[in-house]
């Protein structure tokens, strides 16, 4: 386990309700190539905060990278809705491109 993963895992263990710690843990796990574990942590963030766009984007991208487009589509659709509602133009553009690629596949 990397020191980043260790550090964030300890923080999550001390405060399991803190979504920011879980988000950081997910990113560290993903950086280490531990995608299955990262997906779980991103999913916790998504489940707990209905208006948090970033974990949805990263979860959707990771699901795509893992060859799971059917699971990625609803997550990315939700992220797109949030990007539009929250006026995040760059993420909106990126999400539209990702969703178009899924549709073409």
Secondary structure, DSSP 8 states (H G I E B T S, - for coil): --HHHHHHHHHHHH-TT-HHHHHHHHHHHHHTT-HHHHHHHHHHHHHH-TT-HHHHHHHHHHHHHTT-HHHHHHHHHHHHHHHHHTT-HHHHHHHHHHHHHHHH-
